[in-house]
Amino acid sequence: MAKYITRPNGTEDITPKNIHKWLTVEKIVRETAEKFGFSEIRVPTFETTELFQRSVGETTDVVQKEMYSVTAKETVFTLRPEGTAGTIRAMLQNGMLSEALPQKVFYILSCFRHERPQAGRLREFHQFGIEMAGSSSPYADAEVILLAKNVLDTCGLKNIILHINSIGCPECRAKYYDALKAYFANATDQLCETCLGRLERNPMRILDCKSPICQEIAKDAPLILDFLCEDCKAHFDTLQTALHDMNIEFSIDPHIVRGLDYYTKTVFEFISTDIGAQGTVCGGGRYDGLIEQLGGQKIPALGFGMGLERLILTMENQGCEFMESSHCNVYLAPMDDAARPVAMNLAAQLRDAGIRAEFDLANRTFKAQMKYADKLGTDYLIVLGSNELSEQSAQLKNMKTGQQRPIRLDAHFIEDYTEISLTDLFGSPESARR
């Protein structure tokens, strides 16, 4: 027998057994974003490679090491490694930034990065993100952080720490880069090859290097907070005041630089200690120059990305609640071939009434049907036999209690069934039509 083909390393299948967890978080993030006035946007899975080179930054690990790119008829395309660049491109191309500002959108999408798979970090991963374009206010930063916190709180997560920092504007960073270059100049013989290339073009990227040697060298490097201009310092101070006013606890972490070059001023991360080394469940900040960098006008913007795999993993580790998995409400069990078309017809009627119904499609014995219905987690079994059908009746069995009673299969069957299911089995209309 030929060996079956397996999924690529760094990807996961989301099976029916686990899909309710994904539906739970997708419902939470969608409803929370909409409460804050954000509308959903959907963008292509791949973009021209130039988009990510110009936005994410050629000195980042993402562009240098992690992107999946392919050449098709002399055009180079890349599977999106993150959601912001494609979303801003879509807002520009579709004229959204010429409309009333701020424009506020959210997305739920898959991203692709070639890196070593580990807990909470896959090569294909899923992300919830928001983008707000058209506000330079630090209160917009606070609003975005509040939205992320509301998602995490609604998921039921505990022990999530908010870290914030400011990485200033181009004016601040020019002076900061000079200080970093002077600091790292004494360690050029120890820096990894990648960081040696970053030293001249973007020395701040060295602070984000994963090499233990580079991390040790960088631990005493100058801090960006000491180089902020008056405007960036005032912006950061106002953000802190706003967070205090909303009773959002935070820690200032001067070592946060984020992994993408388009960030300016505010950067933040929500970090959990429950998923090992990869503890960041949400990261974002401000990127006031990105829209102009991609060919638009000078319009400020900000947002965040939240990894859904990490979010679900953290929820599992903390014992958070998920929605119930979907299951069969009614299973129709025909006793013989004569009852089979009746079962099919009744199942169709029940589905039209909003009830999840199934019937035997495998010519099982009655005993085998009972076992199968039990494995489906069925609430309610309707047994259809020739004798009962001649009298337009059937046997109704509560699979949870084992109680059984006859029911009529007349023109009022659905109405009667609904009444029975509400009072005897389900307890509420919502659960009856789950």
Secondary structure in CASP SS format (residue, H / E / C, confidence):
PFRMAT SS
TARGET T0000
AUTHOR 0000-0000-0000
METHOD secondary structure of the structure
MODEL  1
M C 1.00
A C 1.00
K C 1.00
Y C 1.00
I C 1.00
T C 1.00
R C 1.00
P C 1.00
N C 1.00
G C 1.00
T C 1.00
E C 1.00
D C 1.00
I C 1.00
T C 1.00
P C 1.00
K C 1.00
N C 1.00
I H 1.00
H H 1.00
K H 1.00
W H 1.00
L H 1.00
T H 1.00
V H 1.00
E H 1.00
K H 1.00
I H 1.00
V H 1.00
R H 1.00
E H 1.00
T H 1.00
A H 1.00
E H 1.00
K H 1.00
F C 1.00
G C 1.00
F C 1.00
S E 1.00
E E 1.00
I C 1.00
R C 1.00
V C 1.00
P C 1.00
T C 1.00
F E 1.00
E E 1.00
T E 1.00
T H 1.00
E H 1.00
L H 1.00
F H 1.00
Q H 1.00
R H 1.00
S H 1.00
V C 1.00
G C 1.00
E C 1.00
T C 1.00
T C 1.00
D H 1.00
V H 1.00
V H 1.00
Q H 1.00
K H 1.00
E H 1.00
M C 1.00
Y C 1.00
S E 1.00
V E 1.00
T E 1.00
A E 1.00
K C 1.00
E C 1.00
T E 1.00
V E 1.00
F E 1.00
T E 1.00
L E 1.00
R C 1.00
P C 1.00
E C 1.00
G C 1.00
T H 1.00
A H 1.00
G H 1.00
T H 1.00
I H 1.00
R H 1.00
A H 1.00
M H 1.00
L H 1.00
Q H 1.00
N C 1.00
G C 1.00
M H 1.00
L H 1.00
S H 1.00
E C 1.00
A C 1.00
L C 1.00
P C 1.00
Q E 1.00
K E 1.00
V E 1.00
F E 1.00
Y E 1.00
I E 1.00
L E 1.00
S E 1.00
C E 1.00
F E 1.00
R C 1.00
H C 1.00
E C 1.00
R C 1.00
P C 1.00
Q E 1.00
A C 1.00
G C 1.00
R E 1.00
L C 1.00
R C 1.00
E E 1.00
F E 1.00
H E 1.00
Q E 1.00
F E 1.00
G E 1.00
I E 1.00
E E 1.00
M E 1.00
A E 1.00
G C 1.00
S C 1.00
S C 1.00
S C 1.00
P H 1.00
Y H 1.00
A H 1.00
D H 1.00
A H 1.00
E H 1.00
V H 1.00
I H 1.00
L H 1.00
L H 1.00
A H 1.00
K H 1.00
N H 1.00
V H 1.00
L H 1.00
D H 1.00
T H 1.00
C C 1.00
G C 1.00
L C 1.00
K C 1.00
N C 1.00
I E 1.00
I E 1.00
L E 1.00
H E 1.00
I E 1.00
N E 1.00
S E 1.00
I C 1.00
G C 1.00
C C 1.00
P H 1.00
E H 1.00
C H 1.00
R H 1.00
A H 1.00
K H 1.00
Y H 1.00
Y H 1.00
D H 1.00
A H 1.00
L H 1.00
K H 1.00
A H 1.00
Y H 1.00
F H 1.00
A H 1.00
N H 1.00
A H 1.00
T C 1.00
D C 1.00
Q C 1.00
L C 1.00
C C 1.00
E H 1.00
T H 1.00
C H 1.00
L H 1.00
G H 1.00
R H 1.00
L H 1.00
E H 1.00
R H 1.00
N C 1.00
P H 1.00
M H 1.00
R H 1.00
I H 1.00
L H 1.00
D H 1.00
C C 1.00
K C 1.00
S C 1.00
P H 1.00
I H 1.00
C H 1.00
Q H 1.00
E H 1.00
I H 1.00
A H 1.00
K C 1.00
D C 1.00
A C 1.00
P C 1.00
L C 1.00
I H 1.00
L H 1.00
D H 1.00
F H 1.00
L C 1.00
C C 1.00
E H 1.00
D H 1.00
C H 1.00
K H 1.00
A H 1.00
H H 1.00
F H 1.00
D H 1.00
T H 1.00
L H 1.00
Q H 1.00
T H 1.00
A H 1.00
L H 1.00
H H 1.00
D H 1.00
M C 1.00
N C 1.00
I C 1.00
E C 1.00
F C 1.00
S E 1.00
I E 1.00
D C 1.00
P C 1.00
H C 1.00
I C 1.00
V C 1.00
R C 1.00
G C 1.00
L C 1.00
D C 1.00
Y C 1.00
Y C 1.00
T E 1.00
K E 1.00
T E 1.00
V E 1.00
F E 1.00
E E 1.00
F E 1.00
I E 1.00
S E 1.00
T C 1.00
D C 1.00
I C 1.00
G C 1.00
A C 1.00
Q C 1.00
G C 1.00
T E 1.00
V E 1.00
C E 1.00
G E 1.00
G E 1.00
G E 1.00
R E 1.00
Y C 1.00
D C 1.00
G C 1.00
L H 1.00
I H 1.00
E H 1.00
Q H 1.00
L C 1.00
G C 1.00
G C 1.00
Q C 1.00
K C 1.00
I C 1.00
P C 1.00
A E 1.00
L E 1.00
G E 1.00
F E 1.00
G E 1.00
M E 1.00
G E 1.00
L H 1.00
E H 1.00
R H 1.00
L H 1.00
I H 1.00
L H 1.00
T H 1.00
M H 1.00
E H 1.00
N H 1.00
Q C 1.00
G C 1.00
C C 1.00
E C 1.00
F C 1.00
M C 1.00
E C 1.00
S C 1.00
S C 1.00
H C 1.00
C C 1.00
N C 1.00
V E 1.00
Y E 1.00
L E 1.00
A E 1.00
P E 1.00
M C 1.00
D C 1.00
D H 1.00
A H 1.00
A H 1.00
R H 1.00
P H 1.00
V H 1.00
A H 1.00
M H 1.00
N H 1.00
L H 1.00
A H 1.00
A H 1.00
Q H 1.00
L H 1.00
R H 1.00
D H 1.00
A C 1.00
G C 1.00
I C 1.00
R C 1.00
A E 1.00
E E 1.00
F E 1.00
D C 1.00
L C 1.00
A C 1.00
N C 1.00
R C 1.00
T C 1.00
F H 1.00
K H 1.00
A H 1.00
Q H 1.00
M H 1.00
K H 1.00
Y H 1.00
A H 1.00
D H 1.00
K H 1.00
L C 1.00
G C 1.00
T C 1.00
D C 1.00
Y E 1.00
L E 1.00
I E 1.00
V E 1.00
L E 1.00
G C 1.00
S H 1.00
N H 1.00
E H 1.00
L H 1.00
S H 1.00
E C 1.00
Q C 1.00
S E 1.00
A E 1.00
Q E 1.00
L E 1.00
K E 1.00
N E 1.00
M C 1.00
K C 1.00
T C 1.00
G C 1.00
Q C 1.00
Q E 1.00
R E 1.00
P E 1.00
I E 1.00
R E 1.00
L C 1.00
D C 1.00
A C 1.00
H C 1.00
F H 1.00
I H 1.00
E H 1.00
D H 1.00
Y H 1.00
T H 1.00
E H 1.00
I H 1.00
S H 1.00
L H 1.00
T H 1.00
D H 1.00
L H 1.00
F H 1.00
G C 1.00
S C 1.00
P H 1.00
E H 1.00
S H 1.00
A H 1.00
R C 1.00
R C 1.00
END
